[in-house]
Amino acid sequence: DQQVKQNSPSLSVQEGRISILNCDYTNSMFDYFLWYKKYPAEGPTFLISISSIKDKNEDGRFTVFLNKSAKHLSLHIVPSQPGDSAVYFCAASAGGGADGLTFGKGTHLIIQP
Amino acid sequence: ETGVTQTPRHLVMGMTNKKSLKCEQHLGHNAMYWYKQSAKKPLELMFVYNFKEQTENNSVPSRFSPECPNSSHLFLHLHTLQPEDSALYLCASSQDLTDNYGYTFGSGTRLTVV
């Protein structure tokens, strides 16, 4: 059973608009959430994270929102740029990370010119 | 050379072959990980090493055998694999097990079992 779910395999957004990627989780022990970005033929790279004690974290064009009651988080990218086209993975950890990160399946974001 | 380096980038092997995947990091990290990414599936954690000691084995079949001779090197020895083992195998490292945002991934080894 997947503990981290990304239900949209792909998302197409026009350049300059807002991209919203969603992620749901089932494990209430998760207390740290991360987004990774992956280009073809490269490994995932860390993008942004949020602790469960916060509901929002912002870094430039990227903002992550956490709704603990709904067990839902989202990544907002605004404005979207062509270089943002990649696969985005949601990940979560519990208890200090000793069990590693649990990843979702990823969402392929395509930014259209 | 910096970052996490994985070799080979691509590997095709028969079901009776024995091969090894190599991962090397020059970041001074103490924790290293093997992940498996199959088509249309999440990244699956396989093994975790912390200061060369294995701390996690996520019910991985014995045909996958990890080895961590030191904190900079991690191997995944493969033998008698099945076609369903074909996947992208990713190595990652972090400063330690609590360094959640510090994972650095390699580019992966694309494995095809024929």
Backbone of each chain as ProteinMPNN parsed JSONL, in Angstrom:
{"seq_chain_A": "DQQVKQNSPSLSVQEGRISILNCDYTNSMFDYFLWYKKYPAEGPTFLISISSIKDKNEDGRFTVFLNKSAKHLSLHIVPSQPGDSAVYFCAASAGGGADGLTFGKGTHLIIQP", "coords_chain_A": {"N_chain_A": [[0.843, -1.18, 0.0], [0.611, 2.15, -0.919], [2.227, 4.737, 0.751], [2.741, 7.313, 0.203], [1.243, 9.317, -2.088], [0.961, 10.329, -5.412], [-1.284, 11.387, -7.446], [-1.543, 12.351, -9.992], [-0.158, 11.521, -12.919], [0.894, 13.119, -14.893], [1.204, 16.596, -15.807], [0.263, 19.459, -17.519], [1.217, 22.739, -18.167], [0.9, 26.151, -19.006], [3.564, 28.299, -19.951], [4.581, 30.772, -17.646], [2.289, 30.655, -16.164], [0.748, 29.369, -13.118], [1.962, 26.408, -11.627], [0.663, 23.604, -10.037], [1.363, 21.023, -8.008], [0.301, 18.041, -6.551], [0.165, 16.045, -3.541], [-0.524, 13.289, -1.508], [-0.624, 11.689, 1.687], [-0.519, 8.803, 3.83], [0.52, 7.898, 6.19], [0.508, 8.814, 9.453], [2.675, 9.27, 10.985], [4.605, 10.536, 9.592], [6.731, 13.302, 9.522], [8.194, 15.066, 8.138], [8.558, 16.576, 5.032], [9.313, 16.47, 1.568], [10.209, 17.782, -1.638], [11.424, 16.576, -4.668], [13.179, 17.008, -7.722], [13.456, 15.758, -10.993], [15.369, 15.376, -13.842], [15.507, 13.854, -17.125], [17.775, 11.103, -17.396], [19.225, 11.899, -15.22], [19.87, 11.935, -11.649], [17.428, 12.357, -8.973], [17.028, 15.658, -7.628], [17.176, 17.654, -4.712], [14.565, 19.912, -3.921], [12.713, 21.514, -2.3], [11.556, 21.692, 1.096], [9.467, 20.836, 3.957], [8.649, 21.082, 7.353], [6.592, 19.296, 9.689], [5.648, 21.024, 11.571], [5.114, 23.35, 10.414], [3.05, 25.161, 8.027], [3.56, 26.21, 5.642], [6.144, 26.832, 3.297], [8.482, 28.792, 1.658], [10.45, 29.396, -1.22], [11.831, 31.348, -3.283], [10.501, 30.993, -6.446], [9.133, 28.79, -5.702], [6.792, 27.225, -3.603], [5.773, 25.372, -0.853], [2.941, 23.857, 0.517], [1.419, 22.616, 3.435], [-1.106, 20.583, 4.652], [-1.961, 19.24, 7.394], [-4.171, 18.034, 8.627], [-5.63, 17.106, 6.513], [-3.794, 15.457, 5.454], [-2.209, 16.212, 3.263], [-0.142, 17.68, 0.803], [1.155, 20.327, -1.217], [2.876, 21.58, -4.076], [3.703, 24.656, -5.308], [4.498, 26.394, -8.191], [5.49, 29.391, -9.382], [6.208, 32.172, -11.43], [5.689, 29.617, -13.904], [8.35, 28.113, -15.7], [10.085, 27.163, -18.751], [12.3, 25.539, -18.073], [11.403, 24.243, -15.868], [10.187, 21.963, -16.574], [10.001, 18.662, -15.838], [10.232, 15.636, -13.862], [8.53, 15.486, -10.837], [8.994, 14.524, -7.561], [7.337, 13.667, -4.626], [8.207, 13.298, -1.241], [8.545, 11.711, 1.973], [9.341, 11.536, 5.473], [9.795, 9.869, 8.646], [10.199, 10.07, 12.167], [12.866, 11.118, 12.41], [14.151, 10.139, 10.226], [15.422, 7.677, 10.066], [14.526, 5.48, 8.714], [14.823, 6.081, 6.108], [13.723, 7.853, 3.126], [10.334, 7.974, 1.987], [8.911, 7.698, -1.106], [6.693, 9.187, -3.578], [5.084, 8.285, -6.73], [5.695, 10.16, -8.585], [5.209, 13.112, -10.604], [4.933, 14.135, -13.873], [5.8, 17.122, -15.035], [4.985, 19.359, -17.538], [5.928, 22.165, -19.201], [4.46, 24.355, -21.276], [5.281, 26.407, -24.08]], "CA_chain_A": [[0.0, 0.0, 0.0], [1.434, 3.337, -1.038], [2.067, 5.684, 1.85], [2.831, 8.637, -0.407], [0.543, 9.178, -3.365], [0.845, 11.431, -6.356], [-2.304, 10.796, -8.303], [-1.469, 12.864, -11.357], [1.104, 11.108, -13.553], [1.446, 14.217, -15.681], [0.524, 17.885, -15.703], [0.723, 20.384, -18.552], [0.933, 24.117, -17.756], [1.454, 27.14, -19.921], [4.645, 29.131, -19.416], [4.128, 31.992, -16.979], [1.166, 30.376, -15.272], [1.095, 28.65, -11.892], [1.903, 24.94, -11.617], [0.336, 23.079, -8.709], [1.538, 19.572, -7.934], [-0.309, 17.566, -5.319], [0.695, 14.831, -2.914], [-1.263, 12.852, -0.325], [0.084, 10.648, 2.43], [-1.402, 8.059, 4.725], [1.199, 7.6, 7.45], [0.432, 9.979, 10.333], [3.963, 9.443, 11.657], [5.483, 11.373, 8.767], [6.859, 14.63, 10.102], [9.043, 15.902, 7.293], [8.14, 16.339, 3.657], [10.268, 17.051, 0.632], [9.981, 17.66, -3.078], [12.602, 16.393, -5.491], [12.974, 17.245, -9.148], [14.312, 14.843, -11.753], [15.458, 15.486, -15.299], [15.892, 12.576, -17.742], [19.174, 10.68, -17.338], [19.877, 12.429, -14.029], [19.228, 11.555, -10.404], [16.59, 13.404, -8.377], [17.721, 16.687, -6.851], [16.319, 18.258, -3.7], [14.0, 21.189, -4.334], [12.191, 22.271, -1.168], [11.023, 20.79, 2.124], [8.657, 21.462, 4.989], [8.471, 20.31, 8.577], [5.175, 19.183, 10.045], [5.249, 22.094, 12.479], [4.792, 24.501, 9.576], [2.066, 24.888, 6.987], [3.998, 26.829, 4.395], [7.555, 27.172, 3.162], [8.642, 29.45, 0.368], [11.824, 29.58, -1.685], [11.786, 31.902, -4.637], [9.269, 30.697, -7.189], [8.583, 27.532, -5.197], [6.154, 27.254, -2.288], [5.133, 24.117, -0.475], [1.893, 24.001, 1.508], [1.105, 21.368, 4.13], [-2.369, 20.511, 5.381], [-1.799, 18.013, 8.173], [-5.462, 17.388, 8.909], [-6.022, 16.404, 5.288], [-2.643, 14.66, 5.013], [-2.039, 16.658, 1.885], [0.761, 18.789, 0.555], [1.199, 20.744, -2.612], [4.001, 22.399, -4.516], [3.296, 25.692, -6.239], [5.592, 27.015, -8.932], [4.939, 30.55, -10.09], [5.625, 31.708, -12.68], [6.307, 28.414, -14.457], [9.319, 28.369, -16.765], [10.374, 25.939, -19.524], [13.259, 24.705, -17.345], [10.724, 23.52, -14.794], [9.704, 20.69, -17.115], [10.744, 17.577, -15.19], [9.391, 14.8, -12.997], [8.604, 15.948, -9.457], [8.683, 13.481, -6.597], [7.024, 14.001, -3.258], [8.814, 12.317, -0.345], [8.252, 11.958, 3.384], [10.103, 10.739, 6.427], [9.241, 9.828, 10.0], [11.099, 9.721, 13.263], [14.27, 11.485, 12.228], [14.681, 9.69, 8.941], [16.21, 6.45, 10.159], [14.01, 4.511, 7.745], [14.963, 6.616, 4.759], [12.603, 8.605, 2.587], [9.302, 7.264, 1.229], [8.611, 8.527, -2.27], [5.557, 8.939, -4.439], [5.413, 7.823, -8.08], [6.161, 11.276, -9.387], [4.334, 13.787, -11.574], [5.71, 14.718, -14.974], [5.334, 18.475, -15.34], [5.373, 19.839, -18.875], [5.641, 23.586, -19.35], [4.282, 24.663, -22.697], [5.59, 27.815, -24.397]], "C_chain_A": [[0.886, 1.24, 0.0], [1.179, 4.276, 0.127], [2.14, 7.121, 1.36], [2.263, 8.523, -1.817], [0.578, 10.468, -4.168], [-0.059, 10.926, -7.458], [-2.302, 11.311, -9.735], [-0.14, 12.451, -11.972], [1.746, 12.23, -14.35], [0.574, 15.453, -15.536], [1.122, 18.815, -16.752], [0.273, 21.79, -18.181], [1.587, 25.07, -18.746], [2.526, 27.973, -19.204], [4.077, 30.413, -18.828], [2.97, 31.781, -16.009], [1.662, 29.648, -14.017], [0.974, 27.147, -12.108], [1.622, 24.497, -10.19], [0.423, 21.561, -8.76], [1.076, 19.104, -6.564], [0.267, 16.241, -4.841], [-0.143, 14.532, -1.672], [-0.472, 11.76, 0.386], [-0.871, 10.003, 3.427], [-0.78, 7.836, 6.108], [1.222, 8.848, 8.337], [1.734, 10.214, 11.096], [4.929, 10.296, 10.839], [5.535, 12.773, 9.367], [7.767, 15.55, 9.289], [8.756, 15.539, 5.858], [9.068, 17.099, 2.709], [9.741, 16.907, -0.787], [11.344, 17.55, -3.761], [12.209, 16.569, -6.944], [13.934, 16.353, -9.912], [14.214, 15.119, -13.249], [15.834, 14.112, -15.849], [17.396, 12.332, -17.631], [19.936, 11.311, -16.173], [19.172, 11.898, -12.785], [18.345, 12.675, -9.884], [17.439, 14.401, -7.603], [16.717, 17.345, -5.9], [15.851, 19.639, -4.144], [13.583, 22.052, -3.134], [11.611, 21.293, -0.168], [10.17, 21.57, 3.105], [8.546, 20.512, 6.178], [7.0, 20.313, 8.946], [4.716, 20.274, 11.01], [4.894, 23.375, 11.715], [3.68, 24.144, 8.605], [2.459, 25.498, 5.646], [5.5, 27.067, 4.436], [7.787, 27.679, 1.75], [10.121, 29.612, 0.043], [11.784, 30.047, -3.125], [10.458, 31.63, -5.31], [8.531, 29.476, -6.644], [8.02, 27.698, -3.788], [5.526, 25.895, -2.033], [4.143, 24.419, 0.653], [1.606, 22.632, 2.121], [-0.2, 21.507, 4.886], [-2.367, 19.184, 6.136], [-3.118, 17.286, 8.4], [-5.939, 16.586, 7.699], [-4.947, 15.454, 4.795], [-2.344, 14.953, 3.535], [-0.99, 17.758, 1.827], [0.787, 19.099, -0.928], [2.42, 21.614, -2.852], [3.48, 23.375, -5.558], [4.531, 26.285, -6.893], [4.992, 28.181, -9.709], [5.999, 31.637, -10.227], [6.374, 30.479, -13.191], [7.204, 28.787, -15.641], [9.625, 27.074, -17.517], [11.334, 24.989, -18.803], [12.65, 23.942, -16.2], [10.178, 22.178, -15.28], [10.588, 19.562, -16.607], [9.743, 16.689, -14.474], [9.611, 15.261, -11.555], [8.133, 14.835, -8.524], [8.403, 14.107, -5.234], [7.637, 12.909, -2.372], [8.514, 12.701, 1.103], [9.122, 11.079, 4.259], [9.457, 10.848, 7.806], [10.345, 9.545, 10.989], [12.558, 10.004, 13.019], [14.912, 10.904, 10.999], [15.448, 8.397, 8.971], [15.764, 5.398, 9.156], [14.109, 5.012, 6.32], [13.723, 7.4, 4.353], [11.642, 7.677, 1.857], [8.837, 8.18, 0.123], [7.265, 8.191, -2.89], [6.031, 8.516, -5.827], [5.956, 8.925, -8.965], [5.086, 11.831, -10.3], [5.217, 14.441, -12.619], [5.093, 16.065, -15.34], [5.879, 18.914, -16.691], [4.956, 21.295, -18.979], [5.603, 23.913, -20.843], [4.564, 26.135, -22.988], [4.342, 28.593, -24.837]], "O_chain_A": [[1.798, 1.363, 0.818], [0.029, 4.572, 0.448], [1.656, 8.037, 2.025], [2.742, 7.735, -2.633], [0.265, 11.547, -3.665], [0.354, 10.131, -8.302], [-2.99, 10.76, -10.594], [0.904, 12.978, -11.588], [2.968, 12.3, -14.477], [-0.607, 15.38, -15.197], [2.342, 18.942, -16.857], [-0.906, 22.018, -17.91], [2.683, 24.821, -19.249], [2.403, 28.3, -18.023], [3.213, 31.058, -19.422], [2.705, 32.617, -15.146], [2.851, 29.355, -13.885], [0.004, 26.671, -12.698], [2.267, 24.959, -9.249], [-0.342, 20.902, -9.464], [1.418, 19.701, -5.543], [0.779, 15.438, -5.62], [-0.433, 15.43, -0.882], [0.262, 11.0, -0.247], [-1.887, 10.583, 3.81], [-1.498, 7.61, 7.083], [1.885, 9.831, 8.006], [1.885, 11.23, 11.774], [5.961, 10.729, 11.351], [4.499, 13.358, 9.683], [8.067, 16.669, 9.703], [8.712, 14.364, 5.494], [9.535, 18.2, 3.002], [8.935, 16.026, -1.087], [12.273, 18.308, -3.481], [11.072, 16.315, -7.341], [15.093, 16.207, -9.526], [13.132, 15.099, -13.837], [16.411, 13.295, -15.133], [18.191, 13.263, -17.761], [21.166, 11.261, -16.143], [18.022, 11.463, -12.853], [18.492, 13.824, -10.303], [18.447, 14.034, -6.998], [15.558, 17.561, -6.254], [16.629, 20.433, -4.672], [14.05, 23.18, -2.98], [11.216, 20.187, -0.536], [10.149, 22.8, 3.092], [8.372, 19.304, 6.019], [6.253, 21.214, 8.566], [3.517, 20.428, 11.241], [4.434, 24.354, 12.302], [3.396, 22.967, 8.382], [1.769, 25.319, 4.643], [6.057, 27.45, 5.465], [7.345, 27.072, 0.775], [10.935, 29.923, 0.913], [11.711, 29.247, -4.058], [9.405, 32.0, -4.79], [7.423, 29.171, -7.085], [8.679, 28.238, -2.899], [4.837, 25.341, -2.89], [4.458, 25.131, 1.606], [1.556, 21.622, 1.42], [-0.378, 22.44, 5.669], [-2.725, 18.142, 5.587], [-3.168, 16.057, 8.365], [-6.565, 15.535, 7.838], [-5.158, 14.724, 3.827], [-2.247, 14.052, 2.702], [-0.949, 18.647, 2.679], [0.486, 18.254, -1.772], [2.921, 22.286, -1.951], [2.891, 22.975, -6.563], [5.495, 26.636, -6.213], [4.122, 28.006, -10.562], [6.633, 31.995, -9.235], [7.567, 30.327, -12.931], [6.87, 29.644, -16.459], [9.438, 25.99, -16.965], [11.197, 23.771, -18.909], [13.304, 23.08, -15.612], [9.754, 21.351, -14.473], [11.78, 19.513, -16.909], [8.543, 16.964, -14.48], [10.751, 15.407, -11.113], [7.041, 14.286, -8.673], [9.148, 14.967, -4.762], [7.588, 11.729, -2.719], [8.263, 13.866, 1.412], [9.58, 10.016, 3.841], [8.694, 11.77, 8.094], [11.314, 8.855, 10.673], [13.412, 9.199, 13.391], [16.093, 11.141, 10.744], [16.079, 8.044, 7.975], [16.544, 4.52, 8.789], [13.529, 4.414, 5.414], [12.796, 7.581, 5.143], [12.057, 6.724, 1.197], [8.416, 9.309, 0.377], [6.758, 7.078, -2.755], [7.232, 8.401, -6.072], [6.603, 8.658, -9.977], [4.173, 11.119, -10.716], [6.13, 15.201, -12.297], [3.992, 16.127, -15.888], [7.082, 18.846, -16.946], [3.776, 21.623, -18.86], [6.593, 23.761, -21.559], [4.139, 27.011, -22.234], [4.43, 29.783, -25.137]]}, "seq_chain_B": "ETGVTQTPRHLVMGMTNKKSLKCEQHLGHNAMYWYKQSAKKPLELMFVYNFKEQTENNSVPSRFSPECPNSSHLFLHLHTLQPEDSALYLCASSQDLTDNYGYTFGSGTRLTVV", "coords_chain_B": {"N_chain_B": [[36.538, 14.808, -8.369], [33.122, 15.425, -7.713], [30.047, 14.882, -5.831], [27.683, 12.197, -6.345], [28.532, 9.259, -7.846], [27.601, 6.837, -10.15], [28.198, 3.648, -11.502], [27.856, 0.881, -13.782], [26.299, 3.129, -16.234], [24.381, 1.996, -17.798], [23.17, -1.34, -17.99], [22.945, -4.561, -19.23], [21.893, -7.732, -18.559], [21.941, -11.343, -18.393], [19.731, -13.801, -16.955], [21.205, -15.633, -15.579], [23.561, -14.464, -15.008], [26.177, -12.807, -13.072], [26.575, -9.712, -11.692], [27.759, -6.426, -10.719], [26.745, -3.362, -9.258], [28.056, -0.114, -8.859], [28.626, 2.502, -6.532], [29.762, 5.686, -5.684], [30.743, 8.236, -3.488], [31.869, 11.539, -2.918], [31.438, 13.33, -0.931], [31.767, 13.316, 1.724], [29.801, 12.175, 3.215], [27.961, 10.12, 5.568], [25.914, 8.302, 5.435], [24.415, 6.007, 3.218], [22.408, 4.924, 0.462], [20.393, 2.544, -1.335], [18.072, 2.757, -3.909], [15.234, 1.628, -5.786], [13.762, 2.169, -8.893], [11.029, 1.349, -10.558], [9.074, 1.093, -13.568], [6.305, 3.253, -13.543], [6.045, 3.139, -10.801], [6.628, 4.071, -7.336], [9.778, 5.396, -6.093], [11.572, 2.902, -4.52], [12.818, 2.128, -1.403], [15.667, 0.196, -0.823], [18.055, -0.594, 0.584], [19.812, 0.616, 3.477], [22.674, 2.178, 4.642], [24.624, 3.182, 7.382], [27.385, 4.795, 8.484], [28.894, 2.665, 7.429], [27.507, 0.464, 8.345], [24.808, -1.742, 7.896], [21.549, -0.653, 8.19], [18.984, -0.964, 7.413], [16.902, -3.14, 5.665], [14.789, -3.549, 3.303], [12.997, -5.89, 3.027], [14.157, -7.099, 0.812], [14.793, -9.298, -1.9], [17.13, -12.051, -1.698], [18.73, -12.23, -3.915], [19.713, -9.819, -4.437], [22.484, -8.252, -3.186], [23.955, -6.184, -0.936], [26.954, -4.222, -0.398], [29.154, -2.468, 1.649], [32.048, -1.237, 1.823], [33.374, 0.979, 2.842], [32.657, 4.357, 3.975], [32.462, 5.807, 1.664], [31.911, 4.242, -0.504], [29.621, 2.098, -2.134], [28.161, -0.937, -2.99], [26.112, -2.964, -5.137], [25.47, -6.156, -5.434], [24.522, -8.436, -7.889], [22.703, -11.352, -8.695], [21.41, -14.129, -10.457], [19.036, -12.799, -11.397], [15.643, -11.714, -12.139], [13.452, -11.016, -14.935], [11.613, -9.068, -14.061], [13.09, -7.561, -12.375], [14.25, -5.631, -13.775], [14.974, -2.256, -13.946], [15.483, 1.175, -12.857], [18.226, 1.772, -10.91], [19.003, 3.567, -8.156], [21.446, 5.298, -6.352], [22.035, 6.968, -3.294], [23.234, 9.491, -1.027], [23.684, 10.869, 2.27], [24.389, 13.277, 4.868], [23.956, 12.186, 7.403], [21.664, 9.854, 8.955], [19.585, 11.487, 9.775], [19.565, 13.586, 8.133], [17.462, 14.664, 6.269], [16.896, 16.403, 4.104], [19.181, 16.429, 2.775], [19.791, 14.54, 0.852], [21.743, 13.337, -1.727], [21.556, 12.308, -4.935], [22.743, 9.791, -7.214], [23.098, 9.416, -10.808], [22.017, 7.064, -11.525], [21.7, 3.558, -12.444], [20.644, 2.013, -15.27], [19.099, -0.914, -15.463], [18.655, -3.844, -17.306], [17.189, -6.937, -17.454], [17.509, -9.865, -19.162]], "CA_chain_B": [[35.151, 14.605, -8.782], [32.217, 15.632, -6.589], [28.716, 14.315, -5.992], [27.511, 10.748, -6.266], [28.791, 8.675, -9.158], [27.173, 5.444, -10.279], [28.637, 2.927, -12.693], [27.743, 1.544, -15.091], [25.055, 3.867, -16.454], [23.445, 1.028, -18.371], [23.627, -2.724, -17.849], [22.051, -5.616, -19.701], [22.424, -8.995, -18.064], [21.08, -12.509, -18.448], [19.233, -14.229, -15.653], [22.191, -16.469, -14.879], [24.785, -13.673, -14.809], [26.463, -12.108, -11.829], [27.119, -8.388, -11.968], [27.735, -5.526, -9.573], [26.589, -1.928, -9.448], [28.958, 0.617, -7.977], [28.271, 3.867, -6.178], [30.868, 6.344, -4.996], [30.452, 9.632, -3.154], [33.019, 12.312, -2.441], [30.824, 14.427, -0.196], [32.009, 13.157, 3.15], [28.576, 11.705, 3.861], [28.093, 8.885, 6.328], [24.8, 7.406, 5.147], [24.235, 5.712, 1.793], [21.141, 4.244, 0.219], [20.015, 2.029, -2.648], [16.659, 2.832, -4.251], [14.849, 1.019, -7.057], [12.636, 2.831, -9.532], [10.418, 0.589, -11.647], [8.129, 1.887, -14.353], [5.015, 3.565, -12.946], [6.062, 2.839, -9.367], [7.452, 5.016, -6.577], [11.113, 4.949, -5.714], [11.475, 1.971, -3.401], [14.048, 1.995, -0.638], [16.128, -1.189, -0.73], [19.031, -0.772, 1.666], [20.36, 1.809, 4.105], [23.909, 1.995, 5.388], [25.027, 4.322, 8.187], [28.742, 4.516, 8.962], [29.249, 1.351, 6.883], [26.684, -0.6, 8.902], [23.476, -1.815, 7.312], [20.521, -0.375, 9.184], [17.665, -1.22, 6.866], [16.781, -4.042, 4.522], [13.343, -3.496, 3.097], [12.466, -7.148, 2.489], [14.689, -7.254, -0.539], [15.202, -10.694, -2.159], [18.56, -12.301, -1.49], [19.48, -12.121, -5.169], [20.358, -8.51, -4.34], [23.362, -8.304, -2.032], [24.716, -4.941, -0.842], [28.24, -4.229, 0.281], [29.62, -1.109, 1.913], [33.384, -1.401, 2.408], [33.691, 2.212, 3.581], [31.565, 5.336, 3.873], [32.432, 6.45, 0.35], [31.599, 3.29, -1.562], [28.49, 1.195, -1.921], [27.976, -1.837, -4.123], [24.938, -3.832, -5.139], [25.816, -7.361, -6.181], [23.323, -9.003, -8.497], [22.874, -12.698, -9.244], [20.177, -14.845, -10.821], [17.917, -11.865, -11.388], [14.476, -11.999, -12.948], [13.113, -9.879, -15.815], [10.902, -8.005, -13.331], [14.077, -6.756, -11.659], [14.662, -4.542, -14.667], [14.564, -0.986, -13.34], [16.551, 2.146, -12.62], [18.718, 1.639, -9.54], [19.565, 4.842, -7.743], [22.209, 5.383, -5.113], [21.985, 8.297, -2.684], [23.971, 9.626, 0.227], [23.335, 12.029, 3.085], [25.358, 13.468, 5.94], [23.64, 11.094, 8.322], [20.293, 9.373, 8.759], [18.589, 12.512, 10.076], [19.735, 14.648, 7.143], [16.426, 14.348, 5.293], [16.909, 17.232, 2.908], [20.511, 16.443, 2.191], [20.046, 13.416, -0.038], [22.301, 13.573, -3.051], [21.38, 11.097, -5.726], [23.497, 9.571, -8.433], [22.273, 9.418, -12.018], [21.349, 5.777, -11.634], [22.075, 2.505, -13.401], [19.471, 1.429, -15.929], [19.341, -2.357, -15.554], [17.722, -4.664, -18.075], [17.441, -8.365, -17.282], [16.92, -10.573, -20.307]], "C_chain_B": [[34.235, 14.723, -7.567], [30.91, 14.913, -6.851], [28.723, 12.808, -5.842], [27.617, 10.172, -7.676], [28.382, 7.212, -9.165], [27.693, 4.861, -11.588], [28.164, 1.489, -12.634], [26.441, 2.344, -15.197], [23.963, 2.946, -16.998], [24.034, -0.371, -18.236], [22.546, -3.662, -18.353], [22.662, -6.935, -19.257], [21.411, -10.122, -18.202], [20.72, -12.962, -17.052], [20.239, -15.083, -14.885], [23.485, -15.715, -14.587], [24.937, -13.197, -13.38], [27.113, -10.781, -12.198], [27.062, -7.553, -10.686], [27.535, -4.086, -10.016], [27.468, -1.226, -8.421], [28.459, 2.029, -7.755], [29.412, 4.457, -5.365], [30.487, 7.785, -4.704], [31.681, 10.289, -2.543], [32.547, 13.517, -1.643], [31.097, 14.353, 1.302], [30.777, 12.717, 3.924], [28.794, 10.366, 4.554], [26.974, 7.879, 6.085], [24.67, 7.222, 3.636], [23.045, 4.789, 1.611], [21.109, 3.659, -1.2], [18.499, 2.145, -2.787], [16.448, 2.157, -5.6], [13.671, 1.799, -7.617], [12.175, 1.999, -10.719], [9.415, 1.487, -12.351], [6.802, 2.027, -13.605], [4.908, 3.18, -11.472], [6.871, 3.896, -8.633], [8.877, 4.497, -6.424], [10.976, 4.08, -4.467], [12.822, 1.862, -2.695], [14.408, 0.521, -0.514], [17.011, -1.388, 0.502], [19.484, 0.591, 2.18], [21.629, 1.419, 4.852], [24.23, 3.297, 6.119], [26.379, 3.994, 8.812], [29.138, 3.068, 8.657], [28.406, 0.204, 7.42], [25.287, -0.577, 8.284], [22.431, -1.62, 8.401], [19.123, -0.723, 8.693], [17.782, -2.17, 5.689], [15.288, -4.211, 4.295], [12.81, -4.742, 2.402], [12.899, -7.363, 1.051], [15.127, -8.705, -0.746], [16.719, -10.863, -2.079], [19.373, -12.279, -2.778], [20.108, -10.725, -5.322], [21.192, -8.508, -3.055], [24.185, -7.032, -1.949], [26.044, -5.142, -0.135], [28.693, -2.79, 0.444], [30.976, -1.196, 2.597], [33.857, -0.186, 3.193], [32.595, 3.236, 3.31], [31.452, 5.973, 2.502], [31.962, 5.536, -0.768], [30.459, 2.358, -1.161], [28.33, 0.361, -3.187], [26.634, -2.547, -3.992], [25.274, -5.002, -6.047], [24.536, -8.059, -6.622], [23.603, -10.42, -8.989], [21.522, -13.379, -9.395], [18.955, -13.945, -10.736], [16.801, -12.332, -12.315], [14.165, -10.798, -13.856], [12.409, -8.742, -15.076], [11.828, -7.16, -12.468], [14.617, -5.629, -12.527], [14.099, -3.23, -14.142], [15.74, -0.021, -13.352], [16.956, 2.027, -11.155], [19.486, 2.905, -9.181], [20.29, 4.71, -6.408], [22.084, 6.811, -4.591], [22.844, 8.302, -1.435], [23.458, 10.851, 0.967], [24.334, 12.117, 4.231], [25.205, 12.387, 7.015], [22.169, 10.747, 8.16], [19.24, 10.446, 9.019], [18.628, 13.659, 9.069], [18.75, 14.455, 6.002], [16.525, 15.139, 4.006], [18.248, 17.2, 2.211], [20.818, 15.281, 1.288], [20.633, 13.937, -1.349], [22.215, 12.261, -3.806], [22.407, 11.026, -6.844], [22.538, 9.564, -9.62], [21.609, 8.069, -12.266], [22.003, 4.823, -12.617], [20.788, 1.93, -13.964], [19.764, -0.045, -16.195], [18.247, -3.038, -16.357], [18.119, -6.125, -17.924], [16.724, -9.112, -18.406], [16.97, -12.086, -20.098]], "O_chain_B": [[34.54, 14.178, -6.506], [30.681, 14.396, -7.944], [29.652, 12.224, -5.283], [26.875, 10.561, -8.577], [28.774, 6.443, -8.287], [27.634, 5.499, -12.639], [28.075, 0.919, -11.546], [25.577, 2.236, -14.326], [22.781, 3.105, -16.691], [25.244, -0.561, -18.354], [21.385, -3.571, -17.954], [23.824, -7.215, -19.55], [20.2, -9.906, -18.139], [21.344, -12.546, -16.076], [20.126, -15.234, -13.669], [24.404, -16.27, -13.984], [23.99, -13.179, -12.594], [28.096, -10.749, -12.939], [26.41, -7.923, -9.71], [28.089, -3.651, -11.025], [27.608, -1.671, -7.282], [27.936, 2.672, -8.665], [29.956, 3.808, -4.471], [29.966, 8.48, -5.576], [32.421, 9.685, -1.767], [33.165, 14.582, -1.669], [30.696, 15.241, 2.055], [30.715, 12.867, 5.144], [29.677, 9.59, 4.189], [27.083, 6.722, 6.491], [24.801, 8.179, 2.873], [22.718, 3.984, 2.483], [21.71, 4.199, -2.128], [17.742, 1.704, -1.923], [17.346, 2.114, -6.441], [12.699, 2.063, -6.909], [12.841, 1.948, -11.754], [8.968, 2.498, -11.81], [6.252, 1.048, -13.101], [3.816, 2.928, -10.963], [7.716, 4.554, -9.24], [9.142, 3.308, -6.604], [10.345, 4.474, -3.487], [13.836, 1.543, -3.315], [13.571, -0.304, -0.148], [16.741, -2.241, 1.347], [19.536, 1.574, 1.44], [21.645, 0.444, 5.602], [24.12, 4.382, 5.547], [26.504, 3.035, 9.573], [29.647, 2.351, 9.519], [28.58, -0.934, 6.983], [24.666, 0.479, 8.168], [22.427, -2.328, 9.408], [18.182, -0.771, 9.485], [18.652, -2.019, 4.831], [14.616, -4.94, 5.025], [12.239, -4.656, 1.314], [12.108, -7.756, 0.193], [15.764, -9.286, 0.133], [17.48, -9.936, -2.358], [20.602, -12.307, -2.723], [20.921, -10.489, -6.216], [20.664, -8.736, -1.966], [25.041, -6.807, -2.805], [26.232, -6.095, 0.621], [28.627, -1.993, -0.492], [31.047, -1.227, 3.826], [34.662, -0.319, 4.115], [31.704, 2.993, 2.496], [30.446, 6.617, 2.204], [31.648, 6.003, -1.862], [30.359, 1.904, -0.021], [28.359, 0.881, -4.302], [26.096, -2.709, -2.896], [25.353, -4.859, -7.267], [23.603, -8.245, -5.842], [24.626, -10.663, -9.629], [20.622, -13.219, -8.57], [17.964, -14.281, -10.086], [16.987, -13.214, -13.153], [14.584, -9.679, -13.558], [12.588, -7.576, -15.427], [11.402, -6.158, -11.893], [15.362, -4.773, -12.05], [12.894, -3.106, -13.921], [16.839, -0.355, -13.795], [16.12, 2.167, -10.263], [20.478, 3.259, -9.819], [19.795, 4.087, -5.469], [22.034, 7.757, -5.377], [23.143, 7.254, -0.862], [22.872, 11.754, 0.37], [25.039, 11.153, 4.529], [26.174, 11.774, 7.461], [21.499, 11.31, 7.294], [18.114, 10.33, 8.535], [17.823, 14.587, 9.142], [19.15, 14.119, 4.888], [16.267, 14.605, 2.928], [18.442, 17.854, 1.186], [21.983, 15.04, 0.973], [20.094, 14.844, -1.983], [22.738, 11.237, -3.367], [22.877, 12.045, -7.351], [21.325, 9.69, -9.456], [20.735, 7.953, -13.125], [22.757, 5.23, -13.5], [19.946, 1.422, -13.224], [20.582, -0.378, -17.053], [17.058, -2.831, -16.111], [19.249, -6.505, -18.23], [15.509, -9.006, -18.576], [16.519, -12.843, -20.958]]}, "name": "protein", "num_of_chains": 2, "seq": "DQQVKQNSPSLSVQEGRISILNCDYTNSMFDYFLWYKKYPAEGPTFLISISSIKDKNEDGRFTVFLNKSAKHLSLHIVPSQPGDSAVYFCAASAGGGADGLTFGKGTHLIIQPETGVTQTPRHLVMGMTNKKSLKCEQHLGHNAMYWYKQSAKKPLELMFVYNFKEQTENNSVPSRFSPECPNSSHLFLHLHTLQPEDSALYLCASSQDLTDNYGYTFGSGTRLTVV"}
